[in-house]
Amino acid sequence: MDITMAVWRDGEAAYRASTSTAAFHRTPQGLVDYLWRSQPFPDGAVLSTGTGIVPALDFTLHAGDVVEISIEGVGTLRNPVRAQQSDLDWLVEAINHPLTRRAHRSGFPE
């Protein structure tokens, strides 16, 4: 599966790169098999491998950037970069009130 990552800044790609699951040291099925050997997960599990894409050391995210990671056949994850920790204080409320998240999606680029 192809994996692409882009960092959008002011409507343009400030960084873009791609890789594939073929570049993994182990196959995705091998990773899953190894995970389930370690212990049971009666409610399921999320296996996070990272993207395998790392920008050069001189690249820095800026407030307002949008990081987009797409995996062929899976979908796209988009996350905005925030300037202050206080921009994320609403997440504490979202622990007990999950619908709070909807109020914070406005203005987020699709």
CNS distance restraints for C-alpha pairs under 8 A (distance, minus, plus):
assign (resid   1 and name CA) (resid  20 and name CA) 5.49 0.50 0.50
assign (resid   1 and name CA) (resid  21 and name CA) 5.41 0.50 0.50
assign (resid   1 and name CA) (resid  22 and name CA) 7.40 0.50 0.50
assign (resid   1 and name CA) (resid  71 and name CA) 6.68 0.50 0.50
assign (resid   1 and name CA) (resid  72 and name CA) 5.37 0.50 0.50
assign (resid   1 and name CA) (resid  73 and name CA) 7.38 0.50 0.50
assign (resid   2 and name CA) (resid  18 and name CA) 7.18 0.50 0.50
assign (resid   2 and name CA) (resid  19 and name CA) 6.07 0.50 0.50
assign (resid   2 and name CA) (resid  20 and name CA) 4.39 0.50 0.50
assign (resid   2 and name CA) (resid  21 and name CA) 6.63 0.50 0.50
assign (resid   2 and name CA) (resid  71 and name CA) 5.86 0.50 0.50
assign (resid   2 and name CA) (resid  72 and name CA) 5.29 0.50 0.50
assign (resid   3 and name CA) (resid  18 and name CA) 5.51 0.50 0.50
assign (resid   3 and name CA) (resid  19 and name CA) 5.24 0.50 0.50
assign (resid   3 and name CA) (resid  20 and name CA) 5.36 0.50 0.50
assign (resid   3 and name CA) (resid  21 and name CA) 7.40 0.50 0.50
assign (resid   3 and name CA) (resid  51 and name CA) 6.95 0.50 0.50
assign (resid   3 and name CA) (resid  69 and name CA) 7.17 0.50 0.50
assign (resid   3 and name CA) (resid  70 and name CA) 5.67 0.50 0.50
assign (resid   3 and name CA) (resid  71 and name CA) 4.57 0.50 0.50
assign (resid   3 and name CA) (resid  72 and name CA) 6.47 0.50 0.50
assign (resid   4 and name CA) (resid  16 and name CA) 7.39 0.50 0.50
assign (resid   4 and name CA) (resid  17 and name CA) 5.83 0.50 0.50
assign (resid   4 and name CA) (resid  18 and name CA) 4.15 0.50 0.50
assign (resid   4 and name CA) (resid  19 and name CA) 6.45 0.50 0.50
assign (resid   4 and name CA) (resid  69 and name CA) 5.71 0.50 0.50
assign (resid   4 and name CA) (resid  70 and name CA) 5.25 0.50 0.50
assign (resid   4 and name CA) (resid  71 and name CA) 6.63 0.50 0.50
assign (resid   5 and name CA) (resid  15 and name CA) 7.90 0.50 0.50
assign (resid   5 and name CA) (resid  16 and name CA) 5.66 0.50 0.50
assign (resid   5 and name CA) (resid  17 and name CA) 5.53 0.50 0.50
assign (resid   5 and name CA) (resid  18 and name CA) 6.15 0.50 0.50
assign (resid   5 and name CA) (resid  51 and name CA) 7.87 0.50 0.50
assign (resid   5 and name CA) (resid  53 and name CA) 7.25 0.50 0.50
assign (resid   5 and name CA) (resid  67 and name CA) 7.28 0.50 0.50
assign (resid   5 and name CA) (resid  68 and name CA) 5.59 0.50 0.50
assign (resid   5 and name CA) (resid  69 and name CA) 4.45 0.50 0.50
assign (resid   5 and name CA) (resid  70 and name CA) 6.45 0.50 0.50
assign (resid   6 and name CA) (resid  13 and name CA) 6.26 0.50 0.50
assign (resid   6 and name CA) (resid  14 and name CA) 7.46 0.50 0.50
assign (resid   6 and name CA) (resid  15 and name CA) 5.46 0.50 0.50
assign (resid   6 and name CA) (resid  16 and name CA) 4.30 0.50 0.50
assign (resid   6 and name CA) (resid  17 and name CA) 6.65 0.50 0.50
assign (resid   6 and name CA) (resid  67 and name CA) 5.95 0.50 0.50
assign (resid   6 and name CA) (resid  68 and name CA) 5.21 0.50 0.50
assign (resid   6 and name CA) (resid  69 and name CA) 6.61 0.50 0.50
assign (resid   7 and name CA) (resid  13 and name CA) 5.66 0.50 0.50
assign (resid   7 and name CA) (resid  14 and name CA) 5.56 0.50 0.50
assign (resid   7 and name CA) (resid  15 and name CA) 5.09 0.50 0.50
assign (resid   7 and name CA) (resid  16 and name CA) 6.52 0.50 0.50
assign (resid   7 and name CA) (resid  65 and name CA) 6.44 0.50 0.50
assign (resid   7 and name CA) (resid  66 and name CA) 5.62 0.50 0.50
assign (resid   7 and name CA) (resid  67 and name CA) 4.55 0.50 0.50
assign (resid   7 and name CA) (resid  68 and name CA) 6.23 0.50 0.50
assign (resid   8 and name CA) (resid  12 and name CA) 5.40 0.50 0.50
assign (resid   8 and name CA) (resid  13 and name CA) 4.53 0.50 0.50
assign (resid   8 and name CA) (resid  14 and name CA) 5.71 0.50 0.50
assign (resid   8 and name CA) (resid  15 and name CA) 7.29 0.50 0.50
assign (resid   8 and name CA) (resid  65 and name CA) 5.49 0.50 0.50
assign (resid   8 and name CA) (resid  66 and name CA) 5.06 0.50 0.50
assign (resid   8 and name CA) (resid  67 and name CA) 6.42 0.50 0.50
assign (resid   8 and name CA) (resid  68 and name CA) 7.72 0.50 0.50
assign (resid   9 and name CA) (resid  13 and name CA) 6.17 0.50 0.50
assign (resid   9 and name CA) (resid  14 and name CA) 5.80 0.50 0.50
assign (resid   9 and name CA) (resid  64 and name CA) 7.05 0.50 0.50
assign (resid   9 and name CA) (resid  65 and name CA) 4.88 0.50 0.50
assign (resid   9 and name CA) (resid  66 and name CA) 6.81 0.50 0.50
assign (resid  10 and name CA) (resid  65 and name CA) 7.51 0.50 0.50
assign (resid  15 and name CA) (resid  55 and name CA) 7.62 0.50 0.50
assign (resid  17 and name CA) (resid  53 and name CA) 6.81 0.50 0.50
assign (resid  18 and name CA) (resid  53 and name CA) 6.78 0.50 0.50
assign (resid  19 and name CA) (resid  23 and name CA) 7.01 0.50 0.50
assign (resid  19 and name CA) (resid  51 and name CA) 7.87 0.50 0.50
assign (resid  19 and name CA) (resid  52 and name CA) 6.89 0.50 0.50
assign (resid  19 and name CA) (resid  53 and name CA) 6.91 0.50 0.50
assign (resid  20 and name CA) (resid  24 and name CA) 7.63 0.50 0.50
assign (resid  21 and name CA) (resid  27 and name CA) 7.38 0.50 0.50
assign (resid  21 and name CA) (resid  28 and name CA) 7.42 0.50 0.50
assign (resid  22 and name CA) (resid  27 and name CA) 7.54 0.50 0.50
assign (resid  24 and name CA) (resid  28 and name CA) 7.92 0.50 0.50
assign (resid  26 and name CA) (resid  30 and name CA) 5.88 0.50 0.50
assign (resid  26 and name CA) (resid  31 and name CA) 6.38 0.50 0.50
assign (resid  27 and name CA) (resid  31 and name CA) 6.34 0.50 0.50
assign (resid  28 and name CA) (resid  32 and name CA) 6.34 0.50 0.50
assign (resid  29 and name CA) (resid  33 and name CA) 6.10 0.50 0.50
assign (resid  30 and name CA) (resid  34 and name CA) 6.16 0.50 0.50
assign (resid  31 and name CA) (resid  35 and name CA) 6.16 0.50 0.50
assign (resid  32 and name CA) (resid  36 and name CA) 6.30 0.50 0.50
assign (resid  32 and name CA) (resid  47 and name CA) 7.39 0.50 0.50
assign (resid  33 and name CA) (resid  37 and name CA) 6.28 0.50 0.50
assign (resid  34 and name CA) (resid  38 and name CA) 6.72 0.50 0.50
assign (resid  35 and name CA) (resid  39 and name CA) 7.40 0.50 0.50
assign (resid  35 and name CA) (resid  47 and name CA) 7.91 0.50 0.50
assign (resid  36 and name CA) (resid  40 and name CA) 6.21 0.50 0.50
assign (resid  36 and name CA) (resid  41 and name CA) 7.44 0.50 0.50
assign (resid  41 and name CA) (resid  45 and name CA) 6.24 0.50 0.50
assign (resid  51 and name CA) (resid  69 and name CA) 7.85 0.50 0.50
assign (resid  55 and name CA) (resid  59 and name CA) 6.23 0.50 0.50
assign (resid  61 and name CA) (resid  65 and name CA) 6.59 0.50 0.50
assign (resid  61 and name CA) (resid  81 and name CA) 7.24 0.50 0.50
assign (resid  62 and name CA) (resid  81 and name CA) 6.66 0.50 0.50
assign (resid  62 and name CA) (resid  82 and name CA) 7.92 0.50 0.50
assign (resid  62 and name CA) (resid  83 and name CA) 7.57 0.50 0.50
assign (resid  63 and name CA) (resid  80 and name CA) 7.90 0.50 0.50
assign (resid  63 and name CA) (resid  81 and name CA) 5.05 0.50 0.50
assign (resid  63 and name CA) (resid  82 and name CA) 4.91 0.50 0.50
assign (resid  63 and name CA) (resid  83 and name CA) 4.79 0.50 0.50
assign (resid  64 and name CA) (resid  80 and name CA) 6.30 0.50 0.50
assign (resid  64 and name CA) (resid  81 and name CA) 5.41 0.50 0.50
assign (resid  64 and name CA) (resid  82 and name CA) 6.33 0.50 0.50
assign (resid  64 and name CA) (resid  83 and name CA) 7.73 0.50 0.50
assign (resid  65 and name CA) (resid  80 and name CA) 5.86 0.50 0.50
assign (resid  65 and name CA) (resid  81 and name CA) 5.28 0.50 0.50
assign (resid  66 and name CA) (resid  78 and name CA) 6.55 0.50 0.50
assign (resid  66 and name CA) (resid  79 and name CA) 5.55 0.50 0.50
assign (resid  66 and name CA) (resid  80 and name CA) 4.31 0.50 0.50
assign (resid  66 and name CA) (resid  81 and name CA) 5.98 0.50 0.50
assign (resid  67 and name CA) (resid  78 and name CA) 5.64 0.50 0.50
assign (resid  67 and name CA) (resid  79 and name CA) 5.26 0.50 0.50
assign (resid  67 and name CA) (resid  80 and name CA) 6.27 0.50 0.50
assign (resid  67 and name CA) (resid  81 and name CA) 7.41 0.50 0.50
assign (resid  68 and name CA) (resid  76 and name CA) 6.74 0.50 0.50
assign (resid  68 and name CA) (resid  77 and name CA) 5.65 0.50 0.50
assign (resid  68 and name CA) (resid  78 and name CA) 4.46 0.50 0.50
assign (resid  68 and name CA) (resid  79 and name CA) 6.58 0.50 0.50
assign (resid  69 and name CA) (resid  76 and name CA) 5.57 0.50 0.50
assign (resid  69 and name CA) (resid  77 and name CA) 5.27 0.50 0.50
assign (resid  69 and name CA) (resid  78 and name CA) 6.61 0.50 0.50
assign (resid  70 and name CA) (resid  74 and name CA) 7.61 0.50 0.50
assign (resid  70 and name CA) (resid  75 and name CA) 5.67 0.50 0.50
assign (resid  70 and name CA) (resid  76 and name CA) 4.16 0.50 0.50
assign (resid  70 and name CA) (resid  77 and name CA) 6.38 0.50 0.50
assign (resid  71 and name CA) (resid  75 and name CA) 5.57 0.50 0.50
assign (resid  71 and name CA) (resid  76 and name CA) 6.45 0.50 0.50
assign (resid  80 and name CA) (resid 108 and name CA) 7.60 0.50 0.50
assign (resid  82 and name CA) (resid  87 and name CA) 6.41 0.50 0.50
assign (resid  82 and name CA) (resid  88 and name CA) 7.92 0.50 0.50
assign (resid  83 and name CA) (resid  87 and name CA) 7.17 0.50 0.50
assign (resid  84 and name CA) (resid  88 and name CA) 7.67 0.50 0.50
assign (resid  85 and name CA) (resid  89 and name CA) 6.97 0.50 0.50
assign (resid  89 and name CA) (resid  93 and name CA) 7.63 0.50 0.50
assign (resid  90 and name CA) (resid  94 and name CA) 6.37 0.50 0.50
assign (resid  90 and name CA) (resid 100 and name CA) 7.71 0.50 0.50
assign (resid  91 and name CA) (resid  95 and name CA) 6.57 0.50 0.50
assign (resid  91 and name CA) (resid 101 and name CA) 7.63 0.50 0.50
assign (resid  92 and name CA) (resid  96 and name CA) 7.85 0.50 0.50
assign (resid  93 and name CA) (resid  97 and name CA) 6.07 0.50 0.50
assign (resid  93 and name CA) (resid 100 and name CA) 7.24 0.50 0.50
assign (resid  94 and name CA) (resid  98 and name CA) 4.67 0.50 0.50
assign (resid  94 and name CA) (resid  99 and name CA) 6.99 0.50 0.50
assign (resid  94 and name CA) (resid 100 and name CA) 5.37 0.50 0.50
assign (resid  94 and name CA) (resid 101 and name CA) 6.36 0.50 0.50
assign (resid  99 and name CA) (resid 103 and name CA) 7.70 0.50 0.50
assign (resid 100 and name CA) (resid 104 and name CA) 7.20 0.50 0.50
assign (resid 101 and name CA) (resid 105 and name CA) 6.75 0.50 0.50
assign (resid 102 and name CA) (resid 106 and name CA) 7.63 0.50 0.50
